[in-house]
């Protein structure tokens, strides 16, 4: 969907379908809300009856009648000392509460410094819906949002935010798409079309090239699938680039577990298992459109993990791109196998920083729940990515990679095995990836939890979230020095 963001003069000059105003804790009304109450004093009693106090997450929408310039007024709570993230969440709540109106004026952008970008992102992501397979879709009708007393800087911030939103939306759409409509070949075709639109360079390896390029992890995982694998490498190389970032995303378009078959109910959301690759696609699109002066390569190994007659068997040994071998004891621990090749390809190009994203382990969800991603890696890189994620509003938590845990993945017949002990599974998975991440700065993001939301909250909708896109874009921005 497209939302136009524009500015309007004073609040008295507006005449729109709805007006959105801001309230802080203990009913701390902003200037717009105060003006509304002077025009419609009966609203104060209404808000009291609704027990509306202005805490974060509060929202009340009131129809005003024909005598008022705005057909509806929405009061949204932002709490005390609102941050960009609080404003994004408030805008997301408002987008859903006001989804039946076309035009909205708002003062929400004044709740924090630089709030216009947060408002634009919150509105656009909160109004998102994935309904292409519904016979009677009911998408949001919002077409325009006006900033009361908005400035040129507000409009510029909103425009940049919408470029990032476009990348997040691409990732959400890909994650939400049923697996039958996003085979590795289809994903590669989508990447090629996007590359043409944005001026990215692209290289696609088919199943024959994957084997000839010694991508044994990706080749091995793909053996049980009817649909052949692909590896997509997207490249953005602007003149005067200040740094070089490599991003690798896990692209298991459907994960049955292979011969180590998952229970039926554990497969229901396994179309989500390519969220890392989707985040790479979305981030590359946004970085290119923003024109950031940083070189970026995005690598996505794409395959299904299926239990076909030729499928990988427990006890098989894979030879990966960098020459190291992995004994496969559990075919459902496949993500680290394809990432091993992707990381090796990235490291060969000598980037300043390597980041991988993957819905890798249930163990990380046990540790951090479904809203926070795990952050592993070298100390210098962890600090950089942590800062970028905080600015972007995506929650990560630093987890360790202790050397004494490495022996858990020692193998009797290969350099390592693909599973460790029952406890600490997110750590041992990260330690395996470390074997392929080279000696430079590297971060691994385990996004098994936040890649898919079980419920709607703020601007995060139930289903695919596009988690990781905003962090990677912000990281690229910081590395570019602008």
C-alpha positions as CSV (number, residue, x, y, z in Angstrom):
1,X,0.0,0.0,0.0
2,X,1.0,3.6,-0.5
3,X,0.5,6.4,2.1
4,X,1.3,10.0,1.1
5,X,2.9,12.1,3.9
6,X,2.4,15.8,3.6
7,X,2.3,18.9,5.9
8,X,-0.6,21.1,6.9
9,X,-0.6,24.5,8.6
10,X,-2.2,25.0,12.0
11,X,-4.6,22.4,13.5
12,X,-7.5,24.9,13.0
13,X,-6.9,24.9,9.2
14,X,-7.2,21.1,8.9
15,X,-10.3,19.4,7.6
16,X,-9.7,15.7,7.3
17,X,-11.5,12.4,8.1
18,X,-9.6,12.1,11.4
19,X,-7.3,13.9,13.7
20,X,-4.7,12.0,15.8
21,X,-3.4,13.8,18.9
22,X,-1.0,12.7,21.7
23,X,-1.4,12.2,25.4
24,X,1.4,11.5,27.9
25,X,1.2,9.9,31.3
26,X,-1.3,11.3,33.8
27,X,-3.3,12.8,30.9
28,X,-0.6,15.2,29.8
29,X,-2.3,16.5,26.6
30,X,-0.2,17.9,23.8
31,X,-1.2,21.2,22.2
32,X,-3.4,19.5,19.7
33,X,-5.3,17.5,22.3
34,X,-5.8,20.7,24.4
35,X,-7.2,22.4,21.4
36,X,-9.7,19.5,20.8
37,X,-10.9,19.7,24.4
38,X,-11.5,23.4,24.1
39,X,-13.6,22.8,21.0
40,X,-15.3,19.7,22.4
41,X,-15.2,20.0,26.2
42,X,-17.5,16.9,26.7
43,X,-14.6,14.7,25.5
44,X,-12.8,15.1,28.9
45,X,-15.6,13.3,30.6
46,X,-15.6,10.7,27.9
47,X,-11.9,10.0,28.3
48,X,-12.3,9.7,32.1
49,X,-15.1,7.2,31.5
50,X,-12.8,5.2,29.3
51,X,-10.1,5.4,32.0
52,X,-7.7,6.8,29.4
53,X,-4.6,8.0,31.1
54,X,-2.0,8.3,28.3
55,X,0.1,5.3,29.1
56,X,1.7,3.5,26.2
57,X,-0.7,1.4,24.3
58,X,-3.8,3.5,25.2
59,X,-5.9,4.6,22.2
60,X,-9.4,6.0,22.1
61,X,-11.2,7.0,18.9
62,X,-14.3,9.3,19.1
63,X,-16.8,10.3,16.4
64,X,-17.3,14.0,16.7
65,X,-20.3,14.8,14.6
66,X,-20.9,17.2,11.7
67,X,-20.2,20.4,13.7
68,X,-16.4,19.7,14.0
69,X,-13.8,19.9,11.3
70,X,-12.6,16.4,11.8
71,X,-15.0,13.4,11.6
72,X,-13.1,11.4,14.2
73,X,-10.6,12.3,16.9
74,X,-8.1,9.7,18.1
75,X,-6.2,10.2,21.4
76,X,-3.1,8.0,21.6
77,X,-1.0,7.4,24.7
78,X,2.8,7.6,24.4
79,X,3.8,7.5,28.1
80,X,6.5,9.4,29.8
81,X,9.5,10.8,27.7
82,X,8.4,9.0,24.5
83,X,11.1,7.5,22.3
84,X,11.1,6.9,18.6
85,X,10.0,3.4,19.3
86,X,7.1,4.6,21.5
87,X,6.0,6.9,18.6
88,X,6.3,4.1,16.1
89,X,4.1,1.8,18.2
90,X,1.5,4.6,18.8
91,X,1.3,5.2,15.1
92,X,0.9,1.5,14.4
93,X,-2.0,1.3,16.9
94,X,-3.6,4.4,15.3
95,X,-3.2,3.0,11.8
96,X,-5.3,0.0,12.7
97,X,-7.9,2.0,14.7
98,X,-8.3,4.4,11.9
99,X,-8.1,2.0,9.0
100,X,-11.5,2.9,7.5
101,X,-10.6,6.6,7.0
102,X,-8.7,8.0,4.0
103,X,-6.9,11.1,5.4
104,X,-5.5,11.8,8.8
105,X,-3.9,14.9,10.4
106,X,-1.7,14.4,13.4
107,X,0.5,16.0,16.0
108,X,2.1,12.8,17.0
109,X,5.4,13.7,15.2
110,X,6.0,16.4,17.8
111,X,6.1,13.8,20.6
112,X,9.9,13.2,20.2
113,X,12.8,14.7,18.3
114,X,12.7,13.5,14.7
115,X,9.3,12.0,15.2
116,X,8.1,12.3,11.7
117,X,10.1,9.3,10.5
118,X,8.8,7.2,13.4
119,X,5.2,8.3,12.6
120,X,5.6,7.4,8.9
121,X,7.1,4.0,9.7
122,X,4.6,3.2,12.4
123,X,1.6,4.1,10.2
124,X,2.8,2.3,7.1
125,X,3.8,-0.9,8.9
126,X,0.7,-0.8,11.2
127,X,-1.5,-0.5,8.1
128,X,0.2,-3.5,6.4
129,X,-1.9,-6.6,5.6
130,X,-1.2,-9.7,3.6
131,X,-4.4,-10.6,1.9
132,X,-3.5,-11.7,-1.7
133,X,-5.0,-15.1,-1.1
134,X,-8.3,-13.8,0.5
135,X,-11.4,-13.7,-1.6
136,X,-12.7,-10.6,0.2
137,X,-9.8,-8.6,1.4
138,X,-10.3,-5.6,3.6
139,X,-7.1,-3.5,3.4
140,X,-6.5,-0.2,5.2
141,X,-8.1,2.8,3.4
142,X,-5.5,5.3,4.7
143,X,-4.1,7.2,1.7
144,X,-2.6,10.3,3.3
145,X,-1.2,11.5,6.7
146,X,-0.7,15.1,7.3
147,X,1.8,16.5,9.9
148,X,0.3,19.5,11.6
149,X,2.8,22.4,11.3
150,X,5.1,20.0,9.5
151,X,8.4,21.1,8.1
152,X,10.4,20.1,5.0
153,X,12.7,18.1,7.4
154,X,9.6,16.2,8.6
155,X,8.7,15.3,5.0
156,X,12.2,14.2,4.2
157,X,12.4,12.0,7.2
158,X,9.0,10.4,6.3
159,X,10.2,9.8,2.7
160,X,13.4,8.0,3.9
161,X,11.4,6.0,6.4
162,X,9.0,4.9,3.6
163,X,12.0,3.5,1.7
164,X,12.9,1.3,4.7
165,X,9.2,0.4,5.0
166,X,9.3,-0.8,1.4
167,X,12.1,-3.1,2.3
168,X,10.4,-4.4,5.4
169,X,7.2,-4.9,3.4
170,X,9.0,-7.0,0.8
171,X,10.4,-9.2,3.6
172,X,7.0,-9.5,5.3
173,X,5.4,-10.5,2.0
174,X,8.0,-13.2,1.3
175,X,7.7,-14.7,4.8
176,X,3.9,-14.7,4.8
177,X,3.8,-16.3,1.3
178,X,2.9,-20.0,1.4
179,X,5.8,-22.2,0.6
180,X,4.2,-23.6,-2.6
181,X,4.5,-20.1,-4.1
182,X,8.1,-19.4,-3.2
183,X,10.3,-22.1,-4.4
184,X,14.0,-21.4,-4.6
185,X,13.7,-20.6,-8.3
186,X,10.8,-18.2,-7.6
187,X,12.7,-16.5,-4.8
188,X,15.7,-16.1,-7.2
189,X,13.4,-14.6,-9.8
190,X,12.0,-12.1,-7.3
191,X,15.5,-11.1,-6.4
192,X,16.4,-10.6,-10.0
193,X,13.4,-8.4,-10.7
194,X,14.2,-6.4,-7.6
195,X,17.8,-6.0,-8.6
196,X,16.7,-4.7,-12.0
197,X,14.4,-2.1,-10.4
198,X,17.1,-0.9,-7.9
199,X,20.3,-1.2,-9.9
200,X,21.8,-4.0,-7.9
201,X,24.1,-6.5,-9.5
202,X,23.0,-10.1,-9.1
203,X,24.5,-13.6,-9.5
204,X,22.3,-16.7,-9.3
205,X,23.8,-20.2,-8.9
206,X,21.6,-23.1,-10.0
207,X,21.9,-26.7,-8.6
208,X,24.7,-27.6,-11.0
209,X,26.8,-24.5,-10.2
210,X,26.1,-25.0,-6.5
211,X,27.8,-28.4,-6.6
212,X,30.6,-27.2,-8.8
213,X,31.3,-24.3,-6.5
214,X,31.8,-26.8,-3.6
215,X,28.8,-25.5,-1.7
216,X,28.4,-28.9,0.0
217,X,26.2,-27.7,2.9
218,X,23.6,-26.2,0.6
219,X,23.8,-29.1,-1.9
220,X,23.4,-31.7,0.9
221,X,20.3,-30.1,2.5
222,X,18.7,-29.8,-1.0
223,X,19.0,-33.5,-1.8
224,X,15.5,-34.5,-0.6
225,X,13.7,-31.7,-2.3
226,X,12.0,-31.9,-5.7
227,X,12.4,-28.1,-6.3
228,X,16.2,-27.5,-6.9
229,X,18.2,-25.1,-4.8
230,X,19.5,-21.6,-5.7
231,X,22.1,-19.3,-4.3
232,X,21.5,-15.6,-4.8
233,X,24.2,-13.0,-4.4
234,X,23.1,-9.4,-4.6
235,X,25.8,-6.7,-4.8
236,X,25.6,-2.9,-4.2
237,X,28.8,-1.0,-5.1
238,X,28.4,2.7,-5.2
239,X,31.3,5.0,-6.1
240,X,33.1,6.4,-3.1
241,X,32.0,3.6,-0.7
242,X,33.4,4.1,2.8
243,X,33.1,0.5,4.0
244,X,32.2,-3.0,3.0
245,X,29.3,-5.0,4.7
246,X,28.5,-8.6,3.9
247,X,25.1,-10.0,4.9
248,X,24.1,-13.7,4.8
249,X,20.5,-14.9,5.2
250,X,19.2,-18.4,5.8
251,X,16.8,-19.3,3.0
252,X,15.0,-22.5,3.9
253,X,11.8,-21.9,2.0
254,X,10.1,-24.8,3.8
255,X,11.5,-27.0,6.6
256,X,10.0,-30.4,7.1
257,X,13.0,-31.4,9.2
258,X,14.2,-33.8,6.4
259,X,14.5,-37.4,7.5
260,X,14.6,-36.1,11.1
261,X,11.0,-35.3,10.5
262,X,9.3,-32.6,12.6
263,X,5.9,-33.3,14.3
264,X,3.0,-32.1,12.1
265,X,2.2,-29.1,14.3
266,X,5.8,-27.9,14.3
267,X,5.7,-27.6,10.5
268,X,2.7,-25.2,10.4
269,X,4.9,-22.1,10.5
270,X,7.9,-23.5,8.6
271,X,7.3,-21.3,5.6
272,X,8.9,-18.7,8.0
273,X,12.3,-20.5,7.8
274,X,13.5,-18.2,5.0
275,X,13.1,-15.0,7.1
276,X,16.9,-14.4,7.1
277,X,17.0,-14.4,3.3
278,X,13.9,-12.2,3.2
279,X,15.6,-9.7,5.5
280,X,18.6,-9.7,3.2
281,X,16.4,-9.0,0.1
282,X,14.5,-6.2,1.9
283,X,17.7,-4.6,3.3
284,X,19.5,-4.6,0.0
285,X,16.5,-3.0,-1.7
286,X,16.3,-0.2,0.9
287,X,20.1,0.4,1.0
288,X,20.2,0.8,-2.8
289,X,17.3,3.1,-2.9
290,X,18.7,5.3,-0.1
291,X,22.0,5.5,-2.0
292,X,24.1,4.9,1.0
293,X,27.9,5.2,0.3
294,X,28.7,1.7,1.6
295,X,29.5,-1.4,-0.4
296,X,27.1,-4.3,0.5
297,X,26.9,-7.9,-0.6
298,X,23.9,-10.0,0.3
299,X,24.1,-13.8,0.1
300,X,21.1,-16.1,0.4
301,X,21.4,-19.9,0.1
302,X,17.9,-21.0,-0.9
303,X,16.4,-24.6,-0.6
304,X,13.7,-26.7,0.8
305,X,14.5,-29.3,3.5
306,X,12.5,-32.3,2.6
307,X,12.5,-36.1,3.3
308,X,12.7,-37.3,-0.3
309,X,14.3,-40.6,-1.3
310,X,17.7,-39.0,-1.9
311,X,17.6,-36.9,1.3
312,X,20.5,-36.3,3.5
313,X,20.8,-39.1,6.2
314,X,21.9,-38.9,9.8
315,X,25.5,-39.9,9.8
316,X,26.3,-38.4,6.4
317,X,29.3,-36.0,6.1
318,X,29.2,-32.8,4.1
319,X,32.2,-31.0,2.6
320,X,31.7,-27.3,2.7
321,X,33.0,-24.4,0.7
322,X,36.0,-23.6,3.0
323,X,37.1,-27.2,3.1
324,X,35.8,-28.1,6.6
325,X,33.6,-31.1,7.0
326,X,30.4,-31.5,9.0
327,X,28.8,-34.8,10.2
328,X,25.0,-34.5,10.1
329,X,23.4,-36.2,13.0
330,X,20.1,-34.3,12.9
331,X,18.8,-33.3,9.4
332,X,16.5,-30.8,11.2
333,X,19.6,-28.7,12.1
334,X,20.0,-27.7,8.5
335,X,20.1,-23.9,8.7
336,X,23.7,-23.9,9.9
337,X,24.7,-26.2,7.0
338,X,23.6,-23.7,4.3
339,X,24.9,-20.7,6.3
340,X,28.3,-22.4,6.5
341,X,28.6,-22.1,2.7
342,X,27.1,-18.6,2.6
343,X,29.5,-17.3,5.3
344,X,32.5,-18.9,3.5
345,X,31.6,-17.1,0.3
346,X,31.2,-13.8,2.2
347,X,34.5,-14.1,4.0
348,X,36.4,-14.8,0.7
349,X,35.5,-11.2,-0.3
350,X,37.3,-9.6,2.7
351,X,34.4,-7.4,4.0
352,X,34.8,-5.1,7.0
353,X,32.0,-6.8,8.7
354,X,29.9,-10.0,8.2
355,X,26.4,-10.4,9.6
356,X,24.3,-13.5,9.2
357,X,20.6,-13.7,10.0
358,X,18.7,-17.0,10.5
359,X,15.7,-18.5,12.2
360,X,18.2,-20.9,13.5
361,X,17.2,-22.5,16.9
362,X,14.2,-23.1,19.1
363,X,16.7,-22.9,21.9
364,X,17.1,-19.2,21.4
365,X,13.3,-18.7,21.7
366,X,13.4,-20.7,25.0
367,X,16.1,-18.3,26.2
368,X,14.7,-15.0,24.9
369,X,11.0,-15.5,24.0
370,X,9.4,-14.5,20.7
371,X,10.1,-10.8,20.7
372,X,13.9,-10.7,21.1
373,X,16.6,-12.0,18.8
374,X,19.9,-13.5,19.9
375,X,23.1,-11.6,19.2
376,X,26.4,-13.5,19.0
377,X,29.8,-12.6,17.6
378,X,33.1,-10.8,18.0
379,X,33.2,-8.0,20.6
380,X,33.8,-5.2,18.2
381,X,31.1,-6.3,15.8
382,X,28.5,-6.9,18.6
383,X,28.8,-3.3,19.8
384,X,28.2,-2.0,16.3
385,X,25.2,-4.1,15.6
386,X,23.7,-3.6,19.1
387,X,23.7,0.2,18.6
388,X,22.2,-0.1,15.1
389,X,19.4,-2.4,16.4
390,X,18.6,0.0,19.3
391,X,18.3,2.9,16.9
392,X,16.2,0.8,14.5
393,X,13.8,-0.4,17.3
394,X,14.6,-4.1,16.9
395,X,15.4,-5.9,20.1
396,X,18.5,-8.1,20.4
397,X,20.3,-9.6,23.4
398,X,24.0,-10.5,23.5
399,X,24.6,-14.2,24.2
400,X,28.1,-15.7,24.6
401,X,30.2,-18.1,22.5
402,X,32.3,-19.7,25.2
403,X,35.3,-21.7,23.9
404,X,34.8,-24.6,26.3
405,X,31.4,-25.3,24.7
406,X,33.1,-26.0,21.3
407,X,33.9,-29.6,22.3
408,X,30.1,-30.4,22.2
409,X,30.2,-30.4,18.5
410,X,33.4,-32.4,18.1
411,X,32.8,-35.4,15.7
412,X,34.6,-38.8,15.6
413,X,34.5,-38.8,11.8
414,X,34.5,-35.2,10.6
415,X,35.8,-31.7,11.7
416,X,32.5,-31.1,13.6
417,X,28.9,-32.4,13.9
418,X,25.9,-30.3,13.4
419,X,24.3,-30.7,16.9
420,X,25.6,-30.5,20.5
421,X,24.0,-31.3,23.8
422,X,20.4,-30.6,24.6
423,X,21.1,-27.4,26.6
424,X,22.8,-24.4,25.1
425,X,21.7,-25.3,21.6
426,X,21.7,-21.6,20.3
427,X,25.3,-21.3,21.5
428,X,26.6,-24.5,19.9
429,X,24.9,-23.5,16.7
430,X,26.7,-20.2,16.8
431,X,30.0,-21.9,17.5
432,X,29.6,-24.0,14.4
433,X,28.9,-20.9,12.3
434,X,32.0,-19.3,13.9
435,X,34.1,-22.0,12.1
436,X,33.1,-20.4,8.8
437,X,33.1,-16.7,9.7
438,X,36.8,-16.0,9.3
439,X,39.0,-14.0,11.6
440,X,37.4,-10.6,11.1
441,X,34.4,-8.9,12.7
442,X,31.3,-11.1,12.6
443,X,27.8,-11.2,14.1
444,X,25.2,-13.9,14.1
445,X,21.6,-13.0,14.7
446,X,19.3,-15.8,15.7
447,X,15.9,-14.4,14.8
448,X,13.8,-17.6,15.3
449,X,11.6,-15.7,17.8
450,X,11.0,-12.2,16.4
451,X,10.8,-13.2,12.7
452,X,7.2,-14.2,13.2
453,X,4.8,-12.6,15.6
454,X,2.1,-14.7,17.3
455,X,-0.1,-11.6,17.9
456,X,-0.5,-8.0,16.7
457,X,1.1,-5.3,18.8
458,X,1.9,-1.7,17.8
459,X,3.2,-1.7,14.2
460,X,4.1,-5.4,14.4
461,X,1.3,-7.6,12.9
462,X,0.6,-11.2,13.4
463,X,2.7,-13.2,11.0
464,X,6.0,-12.3,9.3
465,X,7.6,-9.2,10.8
466,X,10.5,-8.4,8.4
467,X,12.8,-8.5,11.5
468,X,16.4,-7.6,10.7
469,X,15.8,-5.3,7.7
470,X,15.8,-2.1,9.8
471,X,18.9,-3.1,11.8
472,X,20.9,-4.0,8.6
473,X,19.9,-0.7,6.9
474,X,20.8,1.3,10.0
475,X,24.1,-0.6,10.3
476,X,24.9,0.2,6.6
477,X,24.0,3.8,7.4
478,X,26.5,4.0,10.3
479,X,29.2,2.2,8.4
480,X,28.8,4.7,5.5
481,X,29.5,7.5,7.9
482,X,26.4,9.6,7.1
